Amino acid sequence: MSIRYVVSKRVFGFDEKKAEKFVAESRTLGMIEFDELCEEVTKVGLVPRGAVKFVLDALIDTLKLNINKGFSVQLGDFGCFRPGIQAKSQDKLEDVTASTICRRKIIFTPGTIFLDMLKSASLTRMASGNTVISGGTTPDPDEGGDGGIEDDPLG
């Protein structure tokens, strides 16, 4: 597996200099739509397409039901889904209310299958479009993090 990225220029406005920096941003090759995913699962799993669609639809409905109740939902080695929020900070305890919550979200924490896949993924720099600038590099699995809270403290 290779993770593709492009280099983008960013202006950071949190200092007076409005410093310009360059940062790597991931790029995908596109989107696999639900019907195409069902077709691929049918071919790999040798399960009729209707059964695949039925099970995936039921899984989505069950995830929605349990997350709405406030539960985290663990899907084995696949990962865990949990409800989350983003809120504005306040100076005083009494100022924190439901109105300070600006966004509701679902947080996905990958399980061991995806974490292992990411540890061995190479990185490929792309130009605009899908043109490769430099070949993939395989990271040292002992370097860097696993995508947990230590690597992204803002979630």
Backbone bond lengths (Angstrom), bond angles and torsions (degrees), N, CA, C in turn:
res aa  C-N    CA-C-N  psi(-1)  N-CA   C-N-CA  omega(-1)  CA-C   N-CA-C  phi
1 M - - - 1.445 - - 1.513 108.94 -
2 S 1.316 115.85 143.65 1.456 120.84 177.22 1.523 109.05 -128.55
3 I 1.304 115.88 133.03 1.465 121.05 174.09 1.521 106.76 -94.69
4 R 1.313 116.55 122.31 1.460 121.71 -178.54 1.526 109.76 -92.85
5 Y 1.345 114.95 144.81 1.460 118.98 178.70 1.521 110.68 -144.84
6 V 1.327 115.22 157.07 1.462 123.31 172.67 1.516 107.43 -121.85
7 V 1.331 115.86 161.76 1.460 120.95 178.22 1.524 107.84 -103.31
8 S 1.337 116.79 127.37 1.461 122.64 -179.30 1.516 110.46 -121.81
9 K 1.342 115.07 147.52 1.458 120.25 175.63 1.526 108.26 -90.17
10 R 1.310 116.81 134.69 1.464 122.77 178.69 1.518 109.53 -126.65
11 V 1.319 116.07 145.52 1.458 121.80 173.16 1.518 106.89 -107.74
12 F 1.324 115.85 121.19 1.451 121.16 -179.75 1.518 108.70 -96.87
13 G 1.319 117.07 117.10 1.455 122.33 -175.41 1.505 114.73 -95.52
14 F 1.330 117.98 12.99 1.455 118.63 -178.05 1.522 112.40 -85.46
15 D 1.317 118.35 -3.39 1.461 119.96 172.88 1.529 108.67 -124.28
16 E 1.313 116.86 169.90 1.467 120.98 -175.92 1.522 112.36 -70.64
17 K 1.316 117.78 -23.44 1.462 121.69 -176.02 1.527 112.90 -79.86
18 K 1.317 117.31 -14.99 1.470 121.88 -175.57 1.535 109.53 50.04
19 A 1.313 114.67 55.80 1.458 122.16 -173.61 1.522 112.07 -61.72
20 E 1.342 115.04 137.16 1.453 121.47 173.55 1.519 108.12 -92.44
21 K 1.306 115.90 132.43 1.461 122.14 179.07 1.523 107.93 -133.41
22 F 1.313 115.24 164.06 1.457 121.32 176.72 1.521 108.47 -115.74
23 V 1.323 115.42 139.08 1.459 120.20 -175.61 1.536 109.49 -140.50
24 A 1.323 115.91 146.89 1.466 121.11 176.15 1.527 108.98 -82.50
25 E 1.340 116.14 135.24 1.467 122.51 176.58 1.523 108.27 -124.73
26 S 1.320 116.51 134.83 1.466 119.58 179.82 1.527 110.56 -70.90
27 R 1.320 115.70 148.90 1.457 123.30 176.92 1.520 108.69 -133.11
28 T 1.312 116.19 138.60 1.463 120.77 175.93 1.523 108.93 -101.92
29 L 1.305 115.98 169.03 1.461 120.95 177.06 1.521 111.63 -85.52
30 G 1.314 117.64 -8.39 1.455 121.61 -178.62 1.517 110.32 146.37
31 M 1.321 115.97 -163.75 1.459 122.34 -176.65 1.521 109.69 -117.27
32 I 1.325 116.75 132.83 1.462 121.54 170.53 1.526 105.91 -90.88
33 E 1.319 116.67 114.87 1.461 121.48 -178.41 1.531 110.20 -74.38
34 F 1.333 115.56 161.10 1.465 122.45 -175.76 1.525 112.15 -55.25
35 D 1.345 117.30 -46.40 1.470 120.39 -178.48 1.526 111.47 -62.69
36 E 1.335 116.47 -39.78 1.465 120.45 178.63 1.529 110.63 -67.05
37 L 1.336 116.61 -38.78 1.461 120.90 177.24 1.530 110.36 -62.16
38 C 1.329 116.89 -44.88 1.473 120.85 178.03 1.522 110.60 -59.40
39 E 1.329 116.61 -40.94 1.463 121.18 179.23 1.530 111.18 -63.86
40 E 1.339 117.43 -42.08 1.469 121.18 178.73 1.528 111.22 -65.55
41 V 1.339 117.15 -42.21 1.469 120.81 178.44 1.524 109.75 -63.18
42 T 1.330 117.34 -37.88 1.461 121.73 177.39 1.526 110.63 -59.18
43 K 1.329 116.55 -44.32 1.468 120.74 -178.43 1.524 111.83 -70.59
44 V 1.323 117.81 -41.36 1.466 121.57 -177.41 1.521 111.25 -75.68
45 G 1.331 116.81 -42.66 1.460 121.01 -174.38 1.506 115.44 -93.16
46 L 1.343 117.11 -4.53 1.465 121.84 -179.51 1.529 111.87 54.14
47 V 1.325 115.24 40.08 1.460 122.29 178.41 1.528 106.83 -116.31
48 P 1.329 118.52 139.51 1.464 120.01 179.67 1.530 111.91 -56.02
49 R 1.336 115.51 143.21 1.457 121.61 -176.36 1.528 112.24 -56.28
50 G 1.308 117.63 -39.83 1.461 121.34 179.42 1.518 112.12 -62.27
51 A 1.327 116.63 -38.93 1.469 120.77 178.69 1.523 110.70 -68.00
52 V 1.336 116.81 -40.17 1.472 120.59 178.08 1.518 109.88 -61.23
53 K 1.340 116.83 -48.70 1.465 120.72 -179.43 1.525 110.83 -62.07
54 F 1.327 117.12 -42.23 1.457 121.37 179.84 1.527 111.11 -60.66
55 V 1.335 117.08 -46.82 1.470 121.15 -178.36 1.529 110.70 -66.14
56 L 1.335 117.53 -43.99 1.470 119.65 179.56 1.530 111.37 -64.64
57 D 1.334 117.31 -41.40 1.471 120.12 176.58 1.526 110.80 -61.90
58 A 1.336 117.15 -42.38 1.467 120.98 178.74 1.526 110.80 -65.25
59 L 1.331 117.43 -38.71 1.467 121.33 177.39 1.525 110.72 -62.31
60 I 1.326 116.82 -45.44 1.469 120.87 179.12 1.521 110.42 -61.47
61 D 1.337 117.25 -45.27 1.471 120.88 178.95 1.524 111.48 -61.92
62 T 1.333 116.99 -40.32 1.466 121.22 -179.71 1.526 111.30 -69.56
63 L 1.337 117.01 -40.31 1.474 120.47 174.90 1.525 110.17 -58.68
64 K 1.322 115.82 -47.70 1.468 121.03 -179.60 1.529 110.87 -59.11
65 L 1.314 116.85 -46.26 1.459 122.11 -179.19 1.526 111.49 -59.42
66 N 1.332 117.47 -49.11 1.460 121.08 -175.99 1.524 113.06 -74.48
67 I 1.328 117.84 -35.96 1.468 119.82 176.47 1.523 109.78 -67.52
68 N 1.340 117.45 -37.41 1.474 120.90 175.44 1.520 111.87 -60.91
69 K 1.332 116.82 -31.61 1.466 120.69 177.65 1.524 111.61 -75.23
70 G 1.343 117.38 -15.14 1.455 121.17 -179.85 1.513 114.49 103.48
71 F 1.337 117.48 9.03 1.460 121.53 -179.82 1.527 111.48 -88.44
72 S 1.329 116.17 151.24 1.459 122.03 162.94 1.518 105.96 -84.18
73 V 1.329 116.83 146.10 1.459 120.60 -178.84 1.526 108.68 -121.83
74 Q 1.332 116.10 116.82 1.464 123.07 179.95 1.519 108.92 -94.27
75 L 1.331 117.05 125.90 1.463 121.92 178.19 1.528 110.04 -110.70
76 G 1.313 116.19 58.97 1.462 121.46 177.99 1.515 111.85 57.71
77 D 1.339 116.12 -136.85 1.461 121.48 -179.50 1.522 112.82 -74.17
78 F 1.329 117.76 -9.22 1.464 121.69 178.64 1.519 110.47 -65.63
79 G 1.335 117.05 -49.94 1.457 120.93 179.82 1.509 111.93 148.78
80 C 1.319 115.20 -170.71 1.459 121.89 -174.26 1.527 110.16 -129.61
81 F 1.327 116.11 136.63 1.458 123.18 174.79 1.520 108.07 -108.46
82 R 1.343 116.70 137.30 1.463 119.65 177.40 1.520 109.63 -146.80
83 P 1.334 116.26 151.61 1.461 118.92 177.48 1.521 110.22 -74.81
84 G 1.314 116.33 149.92 1.462 120.91 177.76 1.516 110.53 -150.09
85 I 1.319 115.24 170.31 1.464 121.62 178.68 1.521 109.52 -138.63
86 Q 1.320 115.20 160.84 1.458 122.67 169.46 1.520 105.27 -124.48
87 A 1.327 116.49 129.76 1.464 120.20 -174.41 1.522 110.86 -132.59
88 K 1.323 114.98 155.27 1.464 121.37 175.01 1.524 108.63 -81.53
89 S 1.331 116.27 137.20 1.471 119.51 178.60 1.525 109.89 -74.70
90 Q 1.319 115.59 152.04 1.462 122.47 -179.64 1.523 109.18 -128.21
91 D 1.316 116.56 154.50 1.466 120.87 179.81 1.519 112.23 -76.06
92 K 1.341 116.83 -31.38 1.464 120.34 -176.09 1.528 110.26 -120.74
93 L 1.329 115.13 147.16 1.456 122.19 179.06 1.526 111.33 -55.20
94 E 1.314 116.70 -45.18 1.469 120.46 -175.66 1.529 113.07 -69.28
95 D 1.336 117.25 -14.25 1.465 120.28 178.43 1.533 112.95 -82.46
96 V 1.333 117.10 -11.48 1.462 120.47 179.68 1.528 108.40 -82.77
97 T 1.332 115.02 114.03 1.464 122.14 179.75 1.525 108.26 -137.10
98 A 1.311 115.76 177.52 1.465 120.09 177.65 1.528 111.40 -60.34
99 S 1.320 117.66 -27.43 1.468 120.09 -179.65 1.532 112.55 -70.65
100 T 1.337 118.10 -15.90 1.469 120.14 177.58 1.531 111.80 -84.46
101 I 1.330 116.60 -6.84 1.466 120.65 175.75 1.524 107.50 -82.11
102 C 1.325 115.66 118.23 1.462 119.21 -174.74 1.530 113.29 -101.54
103 R 1.324 117.44 -14.12 1.461 118.86 -178.86 1.518 111.19 -154.50
104 R 1.320 115.67 136.23 1.460 122.61 171.28 1.522 106.73 -102.84
105 K 1.339 116.24 143.07 1.457 118.07 -178.64 1.518 110.84 -150.21
106 I 1.312 115.31 164.81 1.459 122.05 172.34 1.521 106.38 -110.39
107 I 1.314 115.90 126.66 1.458 122.06 -177.64 1.523 108.30 -103.06
108 F 1.328 115.92 128.18 1.462 121.52 176.90 1.521 108.52 -107.76
109 T 1.320 115.89 125.94 1.463 122.02 174.52 1.520 107.06 -110.66
110 P 1.335 117.51 115.04 1.461 119.37 -176.54 1.517 112.65 -64.81
111 G 1.325 115.08 147.80 1.459 121.55 177.42 1.521 111.32 -87.51
112 T 1.311 115.85 -171.41 1.466 121.47 -172.99 1.525 113.19 -62.25
113 I 1.324 118.39 -34.03 1.471 120.56 -179.83 1.524 110.20 -60.41
114 F 1.335 116.87 -48.41 1.460 120.35 -178.56 1.520 112.04 -72.92
115 L 1.328 117.69 -37.55 1.465 120.08 179.03 1.522 110.82 -63.30
116 D 1.329 117.33 -41.52 1.465 120.82 176.88 1.527 110.96 -64.58
117 M 1.332 117.01 -39.65 1.456 121.30 178.97 1.530 110.29 -63.25
118 L 1.337 117.20 -42.98 1.462 120.99 -179.59 1.525 112.49 -65.81
119 K 1.334 116.83 -35.88 1.466 120.14 179.87 1.524 111.84 -61.92
120 S 1.324 117.03 -32.18 1.462 119.99 -177.15 1.527 112.99 -100.66
121 A 1.330 118.53 2.08 1.462 121.66 -177.76 1.525 110.91 -71.59
122 S 1.333 115.67 138.34 1.457 119.79 174.30 1.528 108.90 -86.17
123 L 1.323 116.44 167.27 1.459 122.78 179.56 1.523 108.57 -118.61
124 T 1.341 117.23 131.50 1.453 122.46 -178.53 1.522 109.33 -126.76
125 R 1.354 115.91 121.27 1.463 120.40 179.01 1.521 109.39 -81.29
126 M 1.334 115.85 133.07 1.455 122.70 -178.02 1.524 109.78 -116.67
127 A 1.329 116.57 150.86 1.458 121.69 168.81 1.520 106.04 -87.61
128 S 1.313 118.08 -173.44 1.457 118.93 176.30 1.522 108.25 -61.04
129 G 1.289 116.85 144.65 1.453 121.18 -173.49 1.514 109.54 82.22
130 N 1.315 117.13 -142.95 1.467 121.11 -178.62 1.526 112.29 -117.38
131 T 1.339 117.25 27.79 1.459 121.62 179.69 1.520 110.22 -83.39
132 V 1.338 116.30 127.22 1.464 121.27 179.46 1.521 109.24 -79.63
133 I 1.349 116.79 128.56 1.464 121.93 175.03 1.514 109.84 -92.01
134 S 1.320 116.64 -45.43 1.462 120.13 178.82 1.516 108.82 -137.85
135 G 1.323 115.15 148.78 1.452 120.78 -177.95 1.508 112.44 -67.23
136 G 1.303 114.82 171.10 1.457 120.66 -178.07 1.514 112.92 -70.33
137 T 1.302 115.16 149.15 1.459 121.67 173.87 1.508 107.09 -122.57
138 T 1.302 116.14 134.07 1.455 120.13 179.83 1.518 109.14 -92.29
139 P 1.330 117.72 123.55 1.459 120.54 -177.32 1.519 112.04 -73.29
140 D 1.321 114.97 157.42 1.459 121.53 172.26 1.520 106.59 -77.54
141 P 1.343 119.50 118.74 1.465 120.63 -176.50 1.523 113.38 -62.23
142 D 1.344 117.21 -16.32 1.462 119.48 178.87 1.523 112.16 -84.76
143 E 1.346 117.47 -11.29 1.454 120.70 178.43 1.517 109.57 -96.90
144 G 1.323 115.99 158.89 1.451 120.24 176.02 1.505 112.08 71.34
145 G 1.304 114.64 -177.92 1.452 119.59 -175.85 1.504 112.15 -106.61
146 D 1.316 114.23 -170.45 1.452 121.35 -179.24 1.520 111.86 -109.74
147 G 1.349 116.69 15.48 1.452 119.92 179.54 1.506 113.64 82.62
148 G 1.321 117.46 11.67 1.460 121.57 -178.79 1.513 112.10 -82.31
149 I 1.290 116.32 -168.03 1.459 123.18 -175.41 1.524 111.68 -62.23
150 E 1.348 117.47 -28.71 1.456 119.78 179.45 1.525 110.76 -66.39
151 D 1.336 117.82 -32.90 1.450 122.33 -178.25 1.524 112.03 -84.02
152 D 1.315 118.15 -28.25 1.456 122.47 -179.77 1.521 108.30 -138.67
153 P 1.325 117.77 82.59 1.455 120.18 -173.90 1.523 114.24 -64.51
154 L 1.337 117.96 -15.21 1.463 120.05 179.44 1.517 112.44 -88.71
155 G 1.325 116.87 -2.56 1.466 120.33 177.93 1.460 110.48 80.45
